[in-house]
Amino acid sequence: MTMGRPLIVTMGDPAGVGPEIIARAWPILATPPGPLAPVTPFVVVGDADVLAAQGQPVEPVLGPADAAAVFGRAIPVLHSPAPAPVVPGRPDPANAPAVADWIERGVDLILSGEGSGLVTAPIAKAPMYASGFRFPGHTEFIAELTIDVPFRGTRGPVMMLTAKNLRACLVTIHVPIDQLPELVTAERVSRVARVVHESMKRDFGIAAPRLAMAALNPHAGEGGAIGLQEVTVLRPAAEALRAEGLNITDPLPADTLFHEEARARYDAVVCLYHDQALIPVKTLDFWGGVNATLGLPIIRTSPDHGTGFDIAGKGIARADSFIAAVRLASEMAATRRQR
């Protein structure tokens, strides 16, 4: 374990499974050596009392610089109390401003050079919206917090889901299927491809990234017989991207794009809609998938699941995805630092 800048972990909604999965992950991640030990320790931004209630040792610290010395014996926490009582499984909009403040503080610590990457535990939209939160979610909020920070390259945010050797990157996210023909434009597809191409180099150390593009229609449209988007939008976009120097395929049928042999032929795949990416990711590794945000001045990952209010406080939440998110953030931050 190196003694460099720690990762910053935000607690998420304190009534969800965030505190529980952080506490469950810490003894695994804090025990070097081993395949699950992170490259760097982490420090949690959130309510130390809520975290201490999970049964693991917790130690408030003054700043991220103290995390490395503490991490082997306790979970370092930058204590910022939730204003209202926290009851597992019962989110309170009164705590939503604190949840947003924890995220903002985490971003600030990374931008100031005190942290190396951000790992965000899940938040819930309803209590956040009830408190006046105006962003669709974590990703958009973090993008706004970093909007004025200089960034060399194509700016995201682009959502990437990972599982085993699959990196699936989304052109659209939470939109109805019937809106896809209008939203899947050459401009959107090209921007996402550029962000992914640059991130593979910058954050994953892949000198010559190989990208695949998923088709929108069955059988990649069969030359226009089953939809025209491949002919009018996707193939021209791929050709233009190759002219820019990107190694990207023409649109490929999604039903033959995710098996083991196919995955060996690319480093990342540009997917056009939510389920096209999420189904293969969750089929490959339902418990250990990770959500990463590409194209930002900071590294950001999160578990690929929600707040789990229905199981919060019952001691059954699994930390697999959080552990994988810590590992990925640590690896990405180390690669970006080296470059």
Secondary structure, 3 states (H helix, E strand, C coil): CCCCCCEEEECCCCCCCHHHHHHHHHHHHCCCCCCCCCCCCEEEEECHHHHHCCCCCEEECCCHHHHHHHHCCCEEEEECCCCCCCECCECCHHHHHHHHHHHHHHHHHHHCCCCCEEEECCCCHHHHHHCCCCCCCHHHHHHHHCCCCCCCCCCCCEEEEEECCEEEEECCCCCCHHHHHHHCCHHHHHHHHHHHHHHHHHHHCCCCCEEEEECCCHHHHHHHCCCCHHHHHHHHHHHHHHHHCCEEEEEECHHHCCCHHHHCCCCEEEECCHHHHHHHHHHHCCCCCEEEEECCCCCEEEECCCCCCCCCCCCCCCCHHHHHHHHHHHHHHHHHHHC
